[in-house]
Amino acid sequence: KPVKRFSPKITQGARVGKKRKLVYESECFNCGDGGELMECGFCPKVYHATKECAGVSRVPKGQWQCPWHACWECERKSSSAGGILFHCLTCPTAYCFDCCPDRYSMNQTKGKEHLRMTNRLEDMGVSTKSWLFFSCDDCAAAREEERKKKREAMRLFSLASRESFSSFSASAPSASVRAEKEPEVENAEEEMVVIEEDEEVEAEIEEEKETDDDAEMEEGRESTTSEEEQWTEELEEDDLQN
């Protein structure tokens, strides 16, 4: 079943005047989950149609303006509050100039996060000339907790890597041990060469012995044959004389 997306009529279809068409996000700006979301008619933010996420219990008719565009204290919109609102970077919290706590108005986010959010909104079709940003206490605490988890994960990973390297180094022979073993290996190789040479000499001696034995046997057979022939001749002469 396709996920429903509730869009305000004014932003459907072609662009309105010279304003660029909004490019909406895919997760609820309040809780961070997906699902059936409704779109704001003035920014790329989307919300679940609930009291907890958007402050409404059902999808409103016509164009809808999300909580990011009204002061959380006096509920005035930017048009009624001098055209300026202070917006939290990561949640729908917003304040007008009169209601904004000093710790937010005096310590606005003007670094990389501010620039990143401004560029992102501009790319999505929102003009941010009168937008000011800060990080509320809850979001700052959550972000710091997330940083701590990442640092702890990196520390554990680094520790595991060092332990793995140490165990590998301990199992591998050191340079001194290898230096001590190299002469032993060379001596063993030399001994193997000597043994192989001795075996070759012994094989040659055995071959010579076998050759000599064969020669002696051949000579013995030849002498025996000649003796037998001589005896035969002598017997024949004796028979002729008789």
Residue frames as qw, qx, qy, qz and C-alpha x, y, z in Angstrom:
[[0.000, 0.889, 0.458, 0.000, 0.00, 0.00, 0.00],
 [0.422, 0.500, -0.046, 0.755, 1.55, 3.34, -0.99],
 [0.333, -0.421, -0.457, 0.710, 2.32, 5.80, 1.79],
 [0.106, 0.880, 0.432, 0.165, 0.01, 8.80, 1.77],
 [0.398, -0.112, -0.065, 0.908, 1.45, 12.30, 1.46],
 [0.046, 0.852, 0.510, -0.107, -0.79, 15.28, 2.17],
 [0.413, 0.063, 0.165, 0.894, 0.25, 18.34, 0.15],
 [0.133, 0.631, 0.319, -0.694, -1.20, 21.87, 0.39],
 [0.590, 0.662, 0.456, 0.074, -3.05, 22.86, -2.76],
 [0.137, 0.964, -0.119, -0.196, -1.00, 25.99, -3.29],
 [0.221, -0.655, 0.676, 0.257, 2.21, 24.03, -3.72],
 [0.721, 0.167, 0.669, 0.072, 0.83, 21.29, -5.98],
 [0.640, 0.670, 0.332, 0.177, 1.70, 21.29, -9.65],
 [0.512, 0.611, -0.007, 0.604, 3.46, 24.26, -11.22],
 [0.410, -0.126, -0.353, 0.831, 5.45, 26.87, -9.36],
 [0.067, -0.870, -0.473, 0.122, 3.60, 29.79, -7.80],
 [0.074, 0.988, -0.092, -0.095, 4.82, 32.99, -9.38],
 [0.415, 0.720, -0.523, 0.188, 8.61, 33.32, -9.20],
 [0.558, -0.528, 0.571, -0.289, 8.85, 31.15, -6.09],
 [0.328, 0.328, -0.871, -0.160, 10.61, 27.86, -6.62],
 [0.832, -0.246, -0.349, -0.354, 8.71, 24.67, -5.98],
 [0.480, -0.625, 0.539, -0.297, 9.46, 23.24, -2.56],
 [0.648, 0.230, -0.726, 0.002, 11.42, 20.02, -2.30],
 [0.692, -0.567, 0.114, -0.432, 10.14, 18.22, 0.78],
 [0.082, -0.469, 0.850, -0.224, 11.98, 16.05, 3.26],
 [0.647, -0.041, -0.701, -0.297, 11.08, 12.41, 3.91],
 [0.484, -0.249, -0.742, 0.390, 11.05, 12.27, 7.74],
 [0.320, -0.859, -0.379, -0.126, 8.96, 14.03, 10.36],
 [0.258, 0.657, -0.284, 0.649, 10.77, 17.14, 11.57],
 [0.524, -0.631, 0.256, -0.512, 9.60, 16.52, 15.14],
 [0.860, -0.325, 0.366, -0.145, 10.08, 12.78, 15.75],
 [0.051, -0.600, 0.732, 0.319, 12.36, 11.80, 12.85],
 [0.514, 0.115, 0.850, 0.017, 10.21, 8.89, 11.64],
 [0.133, 0.045, -0.613, -0.777, 8.65, 8.31, 8.23],
 [0.176, 0.421, 0.866, -0.202, 5.20, 7.12, 7.26],
 [0.127, 0.755, 0.547, 0.337, 2.13, 9.16, 6.38],
 [0.359, -0.344, -0.146, 0.855, 3.25, 12.76, 6.52],
 [0.234, 0.888, 0.392, 0.050, 1.76, 16.14, 5.73],
 [0.563, 0.231, 0.076, 0.790, 3.71, 18.94, 4.13],
 [0.132, -0.674, -0.238, 0.687, 4.11, 22.53, 5.25],
 [0.487, 0.780, 0.363, 0.152, 3.08, 25.11, 2.68],
 [0.043, 0.987, -0.148, 0.044, 6.01, 27.42, 3.45],
 [0.138, -0.699, 0.701, 0.015, 9.07, 25.21, 4.04],
 [0.562, 0.273, -0.750, -0.215, 10.35, 21.68, 3.21],
 [0.164, -0.203, 0.841, -0.475, 9.40, 20.25, 6.61],
 [0.626, -0.190, -0.599, -0.462, 6.90, 17.40, 6.96],
 [0.284, -0.263, 0.666, -0.638, 5.05, 16.10, 10.03],
 [0.153, -0.302, -0.940, -0.031, 2.73, 13.39, 11.25],
 [0.328, -0.484, -0.260, -0.769, -0.83, 14.66, 11.62],
 [0.624, -0.455, -0.605, 0.194, -0.80, 14.27, 15.41],
 [0.325, -0.935, -0.060, -0.127, -0.85, 16.55, 18.43],
 [0.751, -0.508, 0.190, 0.377, 2.58, 15.34, 19.46],
 [0.626, 0.056, 0.382, 0.678, 4.30, 16.07, 16.13],
 [0.188, 0.390, 0.376, 0.819, 2.37, 18.87, 14.41],
 [0.093, 0.161, 0.424, -0.886, -0.03, 20.15, 17.05],
 [0.601, 0.108, -0.191, -0.768, -3.08, 18.99, 15.04],
 [0.593, -0.050, 0.762, -0.256, -5.22, 15.90, 15.32],
 [0.694, 0.474, 0.538, 0.068, -6.12, 15.69, 11.62],
 [0.453, 0.118, 0.389, 0.793, -4.93, 16.95, 8.27],
 [0.124, 0.621, 0.258, -0.730, -6.01, 20.60, 7.94],
 [0.560, 0.660, 0.476, 0.156, -7.77, 21.80, 4.80],
 [0.290, 0.949, -0.028, 0.125, -6.01, 24.16, 2.42],
 [0.500, 0.574, -0.432, 0.483, -2.59, 25.55, 3.03],
 [0.764, -0.616, -0.181, 0.064, -1.03, 24.66, 6.34],
 [0.209, 0.780, -0.429, 0.405, 1.83, 26.37, 8.14],
 [0.788, -0.133, -0.547, 0.248, 3.96, 24.19, 10.39],
 [0.556, -0.790, -0.197, 0.171, 4.95, 25.05, 14.01],
 [0.666, -0.090, 0.078, 0.736, 8.37, 26.22, 12.82],
 [0.179, 0.449, 0.274, 0.832, 6.77, 29.47, 11.62],
 [0.415, -0.758, -0.212, -0.457, 5.14, 30.62, 14.88],
 [0.002, 0.535, -0.608, 0.587, 6.51, 31.64, 18.26],
 [0.516, -0.200, -0.829, 0.088, 6.12, 28.90, 20.84],
 [0.151, -0.238, -0.575, 0.768, 5.36, 31.45, 23.57],
 [0.275, 0.411, 0.219, -0.841, 2.97, 34.00, 22.02],
 [0.568, 0.374, 0.727, 0.093, 2.08, 32.01, 18.87],
 [0.306, 0.827, -0.047, -0.469, 2.70, 35.02, 16.66],
 [0.833, 0.359, 0.277, 0.316, 3.82, 34.31, 13.14],
 [0.543, -0.118, 0.144, 0.819, 6.74, 36.07, 11.52],
 [0.103, 0.568, 0.407, 0.708, 4.43, 38.50, 9.72],
 [0.421, -0.826, -0.265, -0.266, 3.10, 39.67, 13.12],
 [0.724, -0.608, 0.013, 0.326, 6.49, 39.68, 14.84],
 [0.080, -0.850, 0.319, 0.412, 8.50, 42.04, 12.67],
 [0.751, 0.574, -0.281, -0.165, 9.22, 39.50, 9.98],
 [0.303, 0.526, -0.758, 0.238, 11.90, 37.73, 12.03],
 [0.892, -0.380, 0.030, -0.243, 11.81, 34.46, 13.97],
 [0.101, -0.591, 0.796, -0.077, 14.53, 32.50, 15.71],
 [0.919, 0.093, -0.225, -0.311, 14.39, 28.87, 14.50],
 [0.648, -0.460, 0.606, 0.031, 15.98, 25.84, 16.14],
 [0.221, 0.511, -0.716, -0.422, 18.14, 23.97, 13.66],
 [0.214, 0.105, -0.965, -0.108, 16.89, 20.48, 14.48],
 [0.006, -0.450, -0.862, 0.233, 13.36, 20.77, 15.89],
 [0.050, 0.692, 0.525, 0.493, 10.21, 22.89, 15.33],
 [0.367, -0.696, -0.351, 0.508, 10.96, 25.23, 18.25],
 [0.317, 0.498, 0.209, 0.780, 10.78, 28.90, 17.23],
 [0.263, -0.661, -0.421, 0.563, 10.63, 32.24, 19.04],
 [0.243, 0.894, 0.187, 0.328, 9.87, 35.80, 18.10],
 [0.392, 0.495, -0.331, 0.701, 12.33, 38.52, 19.00],
 [0.394, -0.595, 0.199, -0.672, 10.38, 39.52, 22.12],
 [0.895, -0.335, 0.087, -0.280, 9.95, 36.01, 23.52],
 [0.824, 0.332, -0.399, 0.225, 13.29, 34.48, 22.59],
 [0.732, -0.637, -0.018, 0.243, 15.43, 33.67, 25.66],
 [0.013, 0.925, -0.349, -0.148, 18.65, 35.63, 25.83],
 [0.558, -0.399, 0.695, 0.218, 20.78, 32.49, 25.72],
 [0.649, 0.400, 0.604, 0.233, 19.35, 31.82, 22.25],
 [0.333, 0.924, 0.173, 0.068, 19.14, 35.35, 20.84],
 [0.165, -0.903, 0.382, 0.112, 22.62, 36.29, 22.10],
 [0.380, -0.406, 0.802, 0.219, 24.23, 33.01, 21.03],
 [0.783, 0.480, 0.034, -0.393, 22.89, 32.42, 17.59],
 [0.790, -0.060, 0.523, 0.315, 24.34, 29.63, 15.50],
 [0.358, 0.866, -0.150, -0.316, 26.47, 31.34, 12.86],
 [0.327, -0.506, 0.746, 0.285, 28.97, 28.62, 12.06],
 [0.082, 0.157, -0.868, -0.463, 28.95, 25.68, 9.68],
 [0.129, 0.396, 0.895, -0.158, 25.58, 24.37, 10.93],
 [0.239, 0.690, 0.253, -0.634, 23.90, 27.72, 10.23],
 [0.198, 0.525, -0.523, -0.642, 25.43, 27.89, 6.75],
 [0.028, 0.003, 0.976, 0.217, 24.53, 24.27, 6.04],
 [0.204, 0.544, 0.750, -0.316, 20.89, 24.79, 7.05],
 [0.229, 0.694, 0.007, -0.683, 20.64, 28.06, 5.08],
 [0.143, 0.383, -0.720, -0.561, 22.06, 26.49, 1.94],
 [0.096, 0.180, 0.978, 0.047, 19.81, 23.47, 2.31],
 [0.248, 0.642, 0.567, -0.452, 16.66, 25.56, 2.67],
 [0.219, 0.649, -0.259, -0.681, 17.65, 27.79, -0.24],
 [0.056, 0.208, -0.883, -0.416, 18.23, 24.69, -2.40],
 [0.081, 0.361, 0.925, -0.083, 14.79, 23.42, -1.40],
 [0.018, 0.585, 0.537, 0.607, 13.06, 26.63, -2.48],
 [0.387, -0.821, -0.390, 0.155, 12.94, 28.72, 0.71],
 [0.270, 0.707, -0.152, 0.635, 14.25, 32.28, 1.04],
 [0.692, -0.479, -0.417, 0.341, 16.06, 32.59, 4.39],
 [0.282, 0.561, -0.095, 0.772, 16.99, 36.29, 4.34],
 [0.363, -0.594, 0.190, -0.692, 15.09, 36.99, 7.58],
 [0.910, -0.278, -0.298, -0.071, 15.73, 33.64, 9.27],
 [0.064, -0.687, 0.621, -0.372, 17.87, 33.34, 12.40],
 [0.855, -0.052, -0.512, -0.067, 18.97, 30.00, 13.86],
 [0.278, -0.601, 0.616, -0.426, 19.92, 28.60, 17.24],
 [0.546, -0.011, -0.838, 0.003, 20.12, 25.23, 18.99],
 [0.622, -0.592, -0.020, -0.512, 17.63, 24.71, 21.80],
 [0.356, -0.567, 0.680, -0.299, 18.74, 23.12, 25.07],
 [0.873, 0.013, 0.440, -0.210, 17.12, 19.75, 24.35],
 [0.819, 0.569, -0.055, 0.051, 18.64, 19.48, 20.87],
 [0.177, 0.783, -0.542, 0.249, 22.05, 20.63, 22.09],
 [0.563, -0.423, 0.655, -0.275, 21.99, 18.01, 24.87],
 [0.916, 0.224, 0.311, -0.117, 20.89, 15.29, 22.44],
 [0.640, 0.719, -0.245, 0.119, 23.60, 16.29, 19.97],
 [0.088, -0.713, 0.640, -0.273, 26.24, 16.27, 22.71],
 [0.768, -0.190, 0.567, -0.231, 25.07, 12.82, 23.83],
 [0.879, 0.467, 0.092, -0.019, 25.36, 11.62, 20.26],
 [0.352, 0.789, -0.460, 0.202, 28.89, 13.03, 20.04],
 [0.434, -0.546, 0.662, -0.274, 29.81, 11.23, 23.27],
 [0.899, 0.086, 0.404, -0.144, 28.51, 7.94, 21.87],
 [0.741, 0.653, -0.128, 0.094, 30.50, 8.41, 18.69],
 [0.072, 0.770, -0.575, 0.266, 33.66, 9.29, 20.61],
 [0.655, -0.351, 0.619, -0.254, 33.18, 6.26, 22.88],
 [0.919, 0.320, 0.221, -0.062, 32.63, 4.02, 19.85],
 [0.542, 0.753, -0.323, 0.190, 35.80, 5.40, 18.23],
 [0.245, -0.680, 0.629, -0.288, 37.73, 4.90, 21.48],
 [0.822, -0.121, 0.525, -0.183, 36.60, 1.28, 21.78],
 [0.845, 0.533, 0.032, 0.031, 37.42, 0.66, 18.13],
 [0.281, 0.800, -0.473, 0.239, 40.87, 2.18, 18.56],
 [0.493, -0.519, 0.641, -0.277, 41.46, 0.12, 21.72],
 [0.912, 0.121, 0.375, -0.110, 40.38, -3.08, 19.99],
 [0.691, 0.692, -0.176, 0.111, 42.66, -2.29, 17.05],
 [0.010, 0.755, -0.598, 0.268, 45.64, -1.72, 19.37],
 [0.698, -0.304, 0.603, -0.238, 44.95, -4.95, 21.28],
 [0.912, 0.365, 0.182, -0.044, 44.68, -6.86, 18.03],
 [0.495, 0.768, -0.354, 0.200, 47.97, -5.38, 16.81],
 [0.290, -0.659, 0.631, -0.289, 49.65, -6.13, 20.16],
 [0.849, -0.090, 0.494, -0.165, 48.52, -9.77, 20.10],
 [0.826, 0.560, -0.008, 0.069, 49.74, -10.10, 16.52],
 [0.227, 0.802, -0.486, 0.262, 53.10, -8.56, 17.43],
 [0.541, -0.504, 0.617, -0.270, 53.41, -10.88, 20.43],
 [0.916, 0.126, 0.372, -0.082, 52.71, -13.97, 18.34],
 [0.698, 0.681, -0.142, 0.169, 55.15, -12.94, 15.60],
 [0.807, -0.226, -0.088, 0.538, 58.91, -13.55, 16.30],
 [0.123, -0.937, 0.051, 0.323, 60.90, -10.44, 17.13],
 [0.521, 0.791, -0.321, 0.023, 63.81, -9.19, 15.04],
 [0.181, -0.646, 0.724, -0.158, 66.37, -10.51, 17.56],
 [0.757, -0.036, 0.627, -0.180, 64.74, -13.93, 17.60],
 [0.794, 0.598, 0.089, -0.066, 64.67, -13.98, 13.82],
 [0.252, 0.820, -0.508, 0.076, 68.35, -12.93, 13.79],
 [0.440, -0.448, 0.760, -0.167, 69.19, -15.78, 16.16],
 [0.807, 0.195, 0.533, -0.164, 67.25, -18.29, 14.11],
 [0.602, 0.744, -0.195, -0.216, 68.71, -17.27, 10.77],
 [0.073, 0.611, -0.788, -0.019, 72.17, -18.86, 11.45],
 [0.552, -0.057, 0.798, -0.233, 70.40, -22.00, 12.64],
 [0.749, 0.543, 0.258, -0.278, 68.46, -22.12, 9.43],
 [0.425, 0.765, -0.464, -0.139, 71.60, -21.54, 7.39],
 [0.201, -0.450, 0.864, -0.099, 73.46, -24.29, 9.31],
 [0.686, 0.179, 0.650, -0.273, 70.54, -26.65, 8.81],
 [0.691, 0.679, -0.023, -0.245, 70.55, -25.91, 5.10],
 [0.200, 0.700, -0.684, -0.047, 74.30, -26.53, 4.92],
 [0.433, -0.223, 0.853, -0.190, 73.88, -29.82, 6.77],
 [0.764, 0.417, 0.397, -0.293, 71.16, -30.85, 4.34],
 [0.537, 0.752, -0.339, -0.180, 73.48, -30.07, 1.44],
 [0.056, -0.550, 0.830, -0.071, 76.28, -32.17, 3.01],
 [0.619, 0.028, 0.737, -0.272, 73.87, -35.05, 3.66],
 [0.750, 0.586, 0.135, -0.275, 72.63, -34.92, 0.08],
 [0.356, 0.730, -0.577, -0.086, 76.24, -34.93, -1.18],
 [0.296, -0.359, 0.869, -0.171, 77.10, -37.90, 1.07],
 [0.738, 0.261, 0.545, -0.301, 74.06, -39.75, -0.18],
 [0.653, 0.703, -0.177, -0.222, 75.11, -39.09, -3.78],
 [0.111, 0.635, -0.764, 0.028, 78.65, -40.40, -3.04],
 [0.503, -0.129, 0.815, -0.257, 77.26, -43.49, -1.33],
 [0.777, 0.469, 0.278, -0.315, 74.98, -44.13, -4.29],
 [0.500, 0.726, -0.451, -0.137, 77.94, -43.87, -6.66],
 [0.146, -0.471, 0.858, -0.143, 79.94, -46.31, -4.49],
 [0.680, 0.121, 0.649, -0.320, 77.03, -48.74, -4.47],
 [0.733, 0.623, -0.021, -0.271, 76.76, -48.50, -8.24],
 [0.274, 0.683, -0.676, -0.025, 80.50, -49.18, -8.60],
 [0.398, -0.260, 0.846, -0.241, 80.22, -52.19, -6.27],
 [0.767, 0.348, 0.432, -0.321, 77.33, -53.56, -8.25],
 [0.599, 0.717, -0.301, -0.190, 79.28, -53.03, -11.45],
 [0.029, 0.574, -0.814, 0.087, 82.34, -54.86, -10.01],
 [0.583, -0.041, 0.754, -0.301, 80.19, -57.73, -8.75],
 [0.781, 0.523, 0.161, -0.300, 78.59, -58.10, -12.14],
 [0.429, 0.720, -0.539, -0.090, 82.00, -58.15, -13.77],
 [0.220, -0.409, 0.866, -0.186, 83.29, -60.79, -11.34],
 [0.716, 0.184, 0.586, -0.333, 80.23, -62.93, -11.92],
 [0.713, 0.650, -0.106, -0.242, 80.69, -62.63, -15.66],
 [0.213, 0.652, -0.728, 0.027, 84.34, -63.61, -15.37],
 [0.460, -0.208, 0.816, -0.281, 83.40, -66.56, -13.16],
 [0.798, 0.381, 0.345, -0.313, 80.84, -67.71, -15.68],
 [0.577, 0.716, -0.364, -0.146, 83.38, -67.40, -18.50],
 [0.026, -0.545, 0.828, -0.130, 86.08, -69.34, -16.56],
 [0.633, -0.002, 0.704, -0.321, 83.62, -72.05, -15.68],
 [0.781, 0.547, 0.088, -0.288, 82.57, -72.37, -19.29],
 [0.409, 0.703, -0.581, -0.045, 86.15, -72.65, -20.48],
 [0.283, -0.377, 0.851, -0.230, 86.95, -75.31, -17.84],
 [0.755, 0.216, 0.517, -0.339, 83.91, -77.33, -18.87],
 [0.698, 0.660, -0.184, -0.207, 84.97, -77.15, -22.51],
 [0.140, 0.642, -0.751, 0.068, 88.48, -78.30, -21.60],
 [0.501, -0.162, 0.800, -0.290, 87.15, -81.26, -19.62],
 [0.798, 0.426, 0.265, -0.333, 84.91, -82.19, -22.49],
 [0.541, 0.702, -0.446, -0.120, 87.79, -82.15, -24.93],
 [0.100, -0.497, 0.844, -0.172, 89.94, -84.29, -22.60],
 [0.675, 0.066, 0.650, -0.343, 87.11, -86.82, -22.27],
 [0.776, 0.572, 0.001, -0.265, 86.70, -87.03, -26.00],
 [0.324, 0.674, -0.664, -0.009, 90.46, -87.63, -26.47],
 [0.363, -0.305, 0.840, -0.265, 90.38, -90.40, -23.89],
 [0.786, 0.288, 0.424, -0.345, 87.49, -92.04, -25.67],
 [0.660, 0.674, -0.285, -0.174, 89.35, -91.95, -29.00],
 [0.074, 0.583, -0.800, 0.118, 92.46, -93.51, -27.46],
 [0.529, -0.076, 0.785, -0.314, 90.47, -96.34, -25.95]]
